[in-house]
Amino acid sequence: MKAILAFIALVIEAYTAVSFQVIEVKQGATGGMESHGDEHSHGGEMSESHSHVHERSAAEVADTILLHTWRFEKGNAQHITMYSSFVLGSIVEIMVYHGVDLPHKLDYGLGILSFAIEAFLFAFHLHAKAPVEVLLHVLLVYAIVGCVLFCALEAYDDTQILFTYGRILFTLLQGTWFYQAGFMLYPPTDNPKWHYDLNDHGLIMVVTVCFCWHVLLIVIGLLLQFWLVKRIYNGASDCLRARLDELIYIDRVNQQVRERAIMRPKAPNGNSMNMFALNSDDEDVHLVVGNQQNDE
């Protein structure tokens, strides 16, 4: 689902980034206009003057060409880059889920990379902007950096629930702060009450307070979710609780299997073979290539 949503957003950004224009370009004066100027200098009847005017207009139309051009919005290029990184990360997650032979925890690595690219792009999205708009983007970068930090911690130890909840917290903070920034920068109504003076330094304190309350409300929501799940688990029937325990056990076993899994391709003699085995004896490290092991 994440891959589909990111791909749809990418297509929309690419479609809205391109705009086509038709520009009228004049080539310059023509011989007909020059001849018109010569005849008009000799004077003449009014009818001849009108004919000269019509001839000049026709010459101007003939000298005008329509130039078809297209323009690509630079701001959309940043959004396309950001969505592309998340699409790539989502594809790798799908491949890992279906058991494709990939390096261990590559999905975590690409998740960290996607958030890092997003933070980098938004950090350089502040040029020539009002102070309040700059602050909105800076606080968004803080939320993204939090995602990078807790994704790295979760990659280090994905059994620690606090690391997982930290990633969830900052991901939700990103989403809610996007809405906050959108309503402040692009009000959904023409009502003056919804329009903010982005150069008002007093508004900076209001924005920082709003950001803190976003964090607090998300934490409260996660605590309520944790309490609700625990209450449902404790109040469940024996059959349902046994089923939940079984799912938890299966998930832990699968995680341990994935962590301990070592790819051993078959050697020509039918035995399994570790292509790269890193053995360490005290301070000496030896790289053994093609270490054959018996399947038995």
N, C-alpha and C positions, 0 to 999 in steps of 0.2 A: 504493500500500500504506500509506504514511504517513497519507493522508487517511482510509482505511478504519479503521485502528487508532485514530486520534484520534476519529473519529466513534463507534466502538463504546465507547470509554472515556467519551465525553461522555454517551451514552445510559445507560450503567451508572450513572454518577454522578447523573444526573437521576432515574433510577428508584429508587435507594437513598436519595435525599435526602428523598423524600416518605414520610411515615408517617401512617397513619390511626389514630384513637383513638376509643373510645366511653366517655363520661364520664356517670356518674349524678349528676343534679342534683335536689335536693329543693326543692320550691316553698315549704314551710312548713307550719304547723299548719292544720287544717281544722275546720269546724264539728262534724264527727263526733267528732274528738278532744276538742273542748271539751265536747261532751255527755257523752262518756265520763268526763271528769273530774268533771262534776257528779254523775252517777249514782254514781261510786265514792265520793264524799264522803258520800253517804247510807248507805253500807254495803250489806249485802245478802248473798245466798247466794253460796257458792263457785262455783256454776255460772254465776251472773250475772257474777262477776269474770272467769272464763275467757272468756265471750262478749265482755266488754269488751276483753280482750287481743286476741282475734281481730279484733274490729272495728278496734282501733287499728293492728294490723299491716296490715290491708287498706287502711286509710286512708293509711298511710305508703307502701305500694306504689303507690297511686293518685296520691300526690303526687310520686312520683319519675319523672322523665323521662330518657330516654337522649339525650345530646347527641353527635352525630357531628362530630368535628373532625379537622383535618389539620395537620401541622407540616412545615416545610421546614428541613432542616439547613443552618445558615449556612456550615459548613465546606465542604460540597459545592458551594455557590455559587461559592467561589473556584476549585475544581477545574473546574467547568463553564465558567467564564470562561476559564481557561487553555486547556482543550481546544478551546474555540470559536475562539480566536485561531490555534491550529495547524491546525484544520480549514480556516479561511479561507485561511491561507497555502498549504496543500497544494492547495486548489482553484485558486488563482492559478498555482501551479507547473504544474499539469496544463494550464491554459489557455495558458501560455507555451510549453509543450512542443508543443502542437498548433497553434501559430502564431496565436493570437488577438491582435488588435491591442491591445496594452497598452503603457504606458510602459516604457522601457528599464530593466531591472534591478528591476522592481517586485517580482519574487519574492524578491530579496535583501532589499528593504526590508521586506516583510511577515515574512520570517524574523527580521530584527532586531527588529521590533515584537513578534512572538510571544515571543521570549526575554526581551525587556524587560518585557512584561506578566507573564510567569512570575516573573521576579526581583522585581518590585514586589509581587506577591501574597504570595510567600514571605517577603519582608522584613517584612511586616506580619502574619505568621502566628505571632508569638512571644509573644503576651500570656499572662501568668499560667502560664508553663511553667517546668519545672525547668531548672537551669543546663545540664546535659548536652543536654537536648532543644533548648534555645536554640542551643547550639553546633552541633549537627547541622544545624539549619536555616540558620544563618549560613554554614557551610561550603558548603552546597548553593547558597546565593545567590552565593557566590564563583564556583562552577563555572558558574552561569548567566550571570553577568557576563562570564566568559571567553568564553562562546558569543556574547554580544552583541558583544564587542570583535573577535573573529576573523571573525564574519559581516560586520561593517563593513569590516574590512580586505580580506576576500575580495570584497566588493562593489566596493571601490576598484580591486583588481587581482586578478581571478580566474585569472590565469595563474601567479601565485606559489604554488608547491606548499606552501610553509611556512604560508601563511595557511589553505589547505585542511586541512592536517594539524592545525593549531591548533584549528580548528573541530571536527574529528573527535575530537581529544583531549578537549576540554571537554564535548562531547556524550556521549562514552563515560563520562567522569567523572561526569556527571549520573546516568547509568543505574546505574553501580556504587555510587554513594553513596546512591541511593534504596534499593537493597537493604541496604546497611549500616545506614542509619537505620531501615529497616523491621524488621530483625532485632533492633535494640537497643531500639526503642520497643514493638514488638509481637512478642515472642518466639514462635516457632512451636510451642513445647512448654511443658509445665508444670514441666520440670526446673529447679530453682532455679539451676543453673549458668548457664543462659541468660538469667536475669533480672538486670538491672543496676539499681543504685541511681542514679537520675538526678540525685540531689542530691549525689553524691560528687564533690568537686572534684578528687580524684586521678584520676578517670576522664577528666577533660578532657584531660590530657596523652596518655592512650591514644588518645582520639578524634582528636586532631590528628596523632599519629604514623600512625594508620590512614589518614587523609586523604592524607598525604604518600606513603604506600606505594601508595595507589590511583593517584596521579599517576605514580609511578615505574614501576609495573607496566604501565600503559597505554602509557607512552612506550617501554618495552622491547618490548611487543607490536607497536607501530607500526613500530619499527625492524626487528623480525623480519619483519613483513609486507613492508616495503620491500626487505629483503635477499632474501626468497623470490621476490618478483616479478622482481627484477633477475636472480636466478639462473635462473629459468625462461626469461626473455627471452634471456639469453646462451646458454643451453643448448638453445634451440629450433632446429628445423630451418630451413633457408633459406626454405622455403615459409611456415611459420608466422610467422617473423619478418617476412617481407614483408607478410603479412596484418596483423600487429600494427602495423607502420609505416604501412600504408594507413589503418587505423582511427584512429591518432593524427593523421595528416595530415588526414583528413576532419573530425575533431573540431575541429582548429585552424581549418580553413577555415570551417566552420560558425560557429564563435565569431566570427571576423573579419567574416563576412557579417552576423551579428546585430548586431555593434557598429556597423557602418557603414551599416546599413539605415536609410533615411529614407523615411517614408511620403509619397508624392506622389499625392494624389488627382487625378482627371482634371478639368480645367477644361471648361467647355461647348464650347470649340473643339477638344477632343481632346488638348491638350497637358497635360503633367504640371505640377503646381503645388505649390510649397512654401507651405503655409498660414502657417507662422511660420519665418522665416529670420533668424538673429541674426548680423549682420555686425559686425566690430570693426576699426576703423582707429585704431591707436595707442591713445589714451585715450578716443576717442569710440566709442560703441556705438549702432548704428542698428538699429531693429526694422523689418524689411521685411515687410509683410503682402501675401499674394497675389502673390508673385514667380513669374511664369510662366517655365517653362523648356521648351525644345524637346526632345522625346524623342530627336531625332537628335543 
